[in-house]
Structure formats: structure tokens, C-alpha cells
Amino acid sequence: MTTAPAALPSLAARARHIGASPVREILALTARPEVISFAGGLPAPELFDAEGIRAAYDRVLAERPQRVLQYSTTEGDPALRAAVAGRLTARGLATEADSLVVTGGSQQGLALLATALLEPGDAVLVEDPTYLAALQCFGFAGARVLPVPTDADGVVPEALEELVLRERPKLLYLVPNFQNPTGRTLPLERRRAIAGVAARHGLWIAEDDPYGELRFEGDYQPWIASLEDAADRTVLLGSFSKVMAPGMRLGWLRAPAGLLRACVIAKQAADLHTSTVDQAAAARYLADCDLDAHLDRVRTAYRARRDALLDGLPAALPDGSAWNRPEGGMFVWVRLPEGHDATEVLHRAIAHDVAYVPGAPFFASTPDPAALRMSFTTHTPQEIAEGLARLAKAFG
């Protein structure tokens, strides 16, 4: 007599209750080559310095194959950490290599921070709307994710202080430069005010900055981590995905010593270390090539693409629509007139071979159904014009 196998234990609650990324699902839906997609927050592949990156891999594999193909330290390649520290110091944030750990993109840095810092039930404050993968990350940690009221300049400091006093959060998560999804940048006076709130009330700040070097116009703003009130309580996350190549999956985390050590231990449990050969190639690239000159080319192209999108939006969207004008980054935030649902319109847009990301999933609280995010980086101005002409038909 055959006995029926017993049922397997269920998945962890966090795996059952955290949904997949709607952005990733939309990207899969719009993978057809004929679709002009404003959905993905992807760097332009034709702008990758493939020749320089290939030369860096060739050189480290020719000169040090036994080392770069071997296991490495959890903290990361010393030469890469030194190069990152040098770039941060040159922009006004004095940094030692020992205050950095190399991560698998800044996304892993955020996950390590959540592992090291958050207990189930801890309150985490976020911008509203905020980076979608951060909502997933904090959800997996079992945190209570609470939105801070925002306006066109980002987090409102007075509202932040009220929430801190009421909810006693452990962490505030911010993308201060060209925020995903809104493209807005937090002004210096608000950065100072936020640092003051954190200092007065005992609050960690996670400052996620994957887009900061993609400024097309205006002045660079100092990192919150560089402000006196926040220096001992800010974790700065950075990435090479938007400035070198996302396929290398390289980022870094800068934190005060005690928290950095906890993140290193969390990384040991997660993956031991980031790819040795990728780190070595990135360090070699930074030594042999001019990343800033490469970024000048990228910024010039992205500015033209942003301008093409902004120029075409009035004819593509219904009367009464509104949008911002980011000074850099990859995104424009759009709000359709009352009564329009961006998720509903998306289905018609895809039928016309054009796509964007509805804004609703980016909200930690009540979503705005009329909001949507448009990325301008992966298409030429001519392709953007064609995409907007298709989008206009979806509203026709």
C-alpha cells in the first residue's frame, strides 16, 4: 500500500506576502523589440564603454589570473575601495577605504542594512512615493513601512519630525538625488533639516545615491552623510550600475564602523563576497580610464533625451496633465488629470507598442492612480518622439 506523501511545510510569511515587482513584470510584458518602452530604469546600452571594460578584464586576467579568479575578502577589493573613497573625498565627503564594503549593487547594500539593523515590527520611514525595491526589502525584513508626506522638493521636514515623535522609527530611507520614481532632488536646506531631525531624535538615515553623478544642469548638492548632524548616523549607498555597467553588479556601502561591521557579517552570510574578477576589473578600469569623461558623454546624451521627452509630453498627454523637469537622473514623474487611471491606460498603450510604469506601486500608503513614471534614457530623441506619438493614441 502506497502512502501519500505528507504536505511540505509552508513558505515563510515574508515570502508569501511580499509581491513581485510590477516594474519587472511590465518589462517582461514589453520585451518585444517593437515596443518603445519608457518603463525600465535602465542605462542606455549603446553608451557602455564596452571597449574600456573589456580591456580592464583582459588586463587583470592576463596579469593576475590566480588572484582575480580566487575567493576574496568580504569587505571587497582594496584597490576598488580606495578608488571609491578617493572619488567620494574629491566631492567633499572625506572617506577612508576601511569605511566601505563592496556589494552586489546598491540593492544588496540596502538588504544588508535591513538585515543588520531591523527587527520585525520596527518602523521605517520612506518618501511617498519611493523606490519600489526598497519597499520589497523592508517588507521582507518585517518592518512597518510608513510614508513621510512629500511635496515637489521631497520630504517635508516638519511632517518628518511629527512622524518620528509619534512612531519612533529606527530608519529613514531617502533617494535625495533624482529620486526613483519622481526624479526630484532634495534641496540643501531640507537635507540640513532632515539631518537635524535625525540628530535630535536618534534616527538612522539610509542615503541611496545611484543617480547622483547623472546631473545635467544645476549644482551638485552635498550628501546628507557629509553634514555634521548626520555624519555619525548616515549610511551612504552607491552603485556602478548607472555609471559603468549594471551587469557587473557592483555597488558599495559607507557606514559608521559599528554598523559597517554588522553589514560585513550579514554579507558573509549572504554571499561571502562580491565577484573577485568583477571588482578587479572595475578597479583596473578606474585606474586606466577616465570615468568622468565617459560620464560627460552619458550626461550629454541623457540630457538630449530628457529634453525630447519633455518637449513631446504636451502633445502626447491629455489636457490638464502635469509633470516635473528633473535636473538629472533617469525619470520624469507624470500625473494625469483626475479621473484617469494610469494602470488602465497602460493596457491600451501596450496595444500601441509603447509602455510606461504606473505610479501606484511606488506608494507606501494610498496610491495615486493617476501617477506614472517615464524613463528617458534607453531611446534616442527620434525614438522618444515616435513613442510619444503612440502614447497619444492610447489617450485618443
Buried (B, 14 or more C-beta within 10 A) or exposed (E): EEEEEEEEEEEEEEEEEBEEBBBEEBBEBBEEEEBBBBBBBBBBEEBBBEEBBEBBBEBBBEEBEEEBEEEBBBBBBBBBBBBBBEBBEEBEBEBEBEBBBBBBBBBBBBBBBBBBBBEEEBBBBBBBBBBBBBBBBBBBBBBBBBBBBBEEEBBBBEBBBBBBEEEEBBBBBBBBBBBBBBBBBBEBEBBBBBBBBBBEEEBBBBBBBBBBBBBBEEEEBBBBBBBEBBBEBBBBBBBBBBBBBBEBBBBBBBBBEEBBBBBBBBBEEBEEBBBBBBBBBBBBBBEEBEBEEBBEEBBEBBBBBBBBBBEBBEEBBEEEBEBBEBBBBBBBBBBBEEEBEBBEBBEBBBEBBBBBBBBBBBBBEEBBBBBBBBBBBBBBBEEBBBBBBBBBBBBE
